[in-house]
Amino acid sequence: MRIYNYISQIISQKGACYFILIDPDKITGEKLSKFTKHCQDSGADAFLIGGSLMLGNSLPSDIEIIKKSCTLPVIIFPGGLNQIVPNADALLYISLISGRNADQIIGKHVLAAPVIRKMNLETLSTGYMLIESGNVTTAEYMSGSRPIPRNKPEIAAATALAAEYMGMKFIYLEAGSGALNSVPSEMIKMVSSACSIPVIVGGGIRNAETAREKVINGAKIIVTGNYFEDEQNWDSVKKFSDAIHIKKSIEV
C-alpha cells in the first residue's frame, strides 16, 4: 500500500494519525530498536525521521533498525539533500511556504528531484509553515526564514489555501522542536476550515490533552518528537495515541 493511501485510511478509521519524529542524533542503536517497538505496541501510526540539523550519518542504518523492530512506515523528514536515502518508505517533499527563501521553496527541490526519482521514493508534497513559538527554533535558524506570527491565523489560512491550489497534499504547521508554545488552536481551526487537505501539527506538544485539543480543532496528523528522547516519558506514548485517535469504534 502506498503511504499516502495508508495515511488516508488511518485518518478515515481513527479520526487522526499519530506520527513520532525521531532525531537520529538523539535516539539510535539498541535504544532506537526498543523505542520504536514500544511505539508500535502503544498505537503510533508511523515514524518521521530526520531534522533541520543532523551531525551524524546514521540515517540509513537507523531506518534499518526501525524496520527490523516494527512494521510501521518510516517517512523521511528531510533537513537537507544528505537525508534522502533509498530504504525509507516515503519522503515528505517539503516546501517552506511560510517564508520567502526561494531555495527552501523550490531551489533544493530541483536538486533533490532526480535523486528521489532514481531511488523510487514515494513523495508526499507538503506545504511547510513555521509558526512563531516563543523562541528561535532550529528549523527557523537553519532555514533563514521568519515564522508566521502566532496571532495571525488569517495569514496561515491564506498561505495554506495557496498550497492546496498548487496541488500539495498536506499542510504542516510547525512550531519547531523544543518550542515554548505549540501552534495555537485558533490557527489550526482556521487553516483546517480553509483547506480540504490534511493538516499536520507538530512542535511543543508535551501532553495528551494538548494533542487531543489540536485534533478537535482540525489537525489530522499530530507529530511529537523530542519529548520522547527522555526514556522516562515513553509510557505516555499510549496516552498520546488514545487521545489522538478520536474515533471510538475502529475497524482495522
Secondary structure as the mmCIF struct_conf table of DSSP 4:
data_model
#
loop_
_struct_conf.conf_type_id
_struct_conf.id
_struct_conf.beg_label_comp_id
_struct_conf.beg_label_asym_id
_struct_conf.beg_label_seq_id
_struct_conf.end_label_comp_id
_struct_conf.end_label_asym_id
_struct_conf.end_label_seq_id
HELX_RH_AL_P HELX_RH_AL_P1 ILE A 3 LYS A 14
BEND BEND1 GLY A 15 ALA A 16
STRN STRN1 CYS A 17 ILE A 22
TURN_TY1_P TURN_TY1_P1 PRO A 24 LYS A 26
BEND BEND2 ILE A 27 ILE A 27
HELX_RH_AL_P HELX_RH_AL_P2 GLY A 29 ASP A 41
TURN_TY1_P TURN_TY1_P2 SER A 42 GLY A 43
STRN STRN2 ALA A 46 ILE A 49
BEND BEND3 SER A 52 SER A 52
BEND BEND4 GLY A 56 GLY A 56
HELX_RH_AL_P HELX_RH_AL_P3 LEU A 59 SER A 69
BEND BEND5 LEU A 72 LEU A 72
STRN STRN3 VAL A 74 ILE A 76
BEND BEND6 GLY A 79 GLY A 80
HELX_RH_3T_P HELX_RH_3T_P1 LEU A 81 GLN A 83
TURN_TY1_P TURN_TY1_P3 PRO A 86 ASN A 87
BEND BEND7 ALA A 88 ASP A 89
STRN STRN4 ALA A 90 LEU A 96
TURN_TY1_P TURN_TY1_P4 ILE A 97 SER A 98
BEND BEND8 GLY A 99 GLY A 99
HELX_RH_AL_P HELX_RH_AL_P4 ALA A 102 ALA A 102
HELX_RH_PI_P HELX_RH_PI_P1 ASP A 103 GLY A 107
HELX_RH_AL_P HELX_RH_AL_P5 LYS A 108 MET A 119
TURN_TY1_P TURN_TY1_P5 ASN A 120 ASN A 120
STRN STRN5 GLU A 122 LEU A 130
STRN STRN6 ILE A 131 ILE A 131
BEND BEND9 GLY A 134 ASN A 135
HELX_RH_AL_P HELX_RH_AL_P6 THR A 138 SER A 143
TURN_TY1_P TURN_TY1_P6 GLY A 144 GLY A 144
HELX_LH_PP_P HELX_LH_PP_P1 ARG A 146 PRO A 147
STRN STRN7 ILE A 148 ILE A 148
HELX_LH_PP_P HELX_LH_PP_P2 PRO A 149 PRO A 149
TURN_TY1_P TURN_TY1_P7 ARG A 150 ASN A 151
HELX_RH_AL_P HELX_RH_AL_P7 PRO A 153 TYR A 165
TURN_TY1_P TURN_TY1_P8 MET A 166 GLY A 167
BEND BEND10 LYS A 169 LYS A 169
STRN STRN8 PHE A 170 GLU A 174
TURN_TY1_P TURN_TY1_P9 SER A 177 GLY A 178
BEND BEND11 LEU A 180 ASN A 181
HELX_LH_PP_P HELX_LH_PP_P3 SER A 182 PRO A 184
HELX_RH_AL_P HELX_RH_AL_P8 SER A 185 ALA A 194
BEND BEND12 SER A 196 ILE A 197
STRN STRN9 VAL A 199 GLY A 202
BEND BEND13 GLY A 203 GLY A 204
BEND BEND14 ASN A 207 ASN A 207
HELX_RH_AL_P HELX_RH_AL_P9 ALA A 208 ILE A 216
TURN_TY1_P TURN_TY1_P10 ASN A 217 GLY A 218
BEND BEND15 LYS A 220 LYS A 220
STRN STRN10 ILE A 221 THR A 224
HELX_RH_3T_P HELX_RH_3T_P2 ASN A 226 GLU A 229
BEND BEND16 ASP A 230 ASP A 230
HELX_RH_3T_P HELX_RH_3T_P3 GLU A 231 SER A 236
HELX_RH_AL_P HELX_RH_AL_P10 VAL A 237 ILE A 244
BEND BEND17 LYS A 248 SER A 249
#
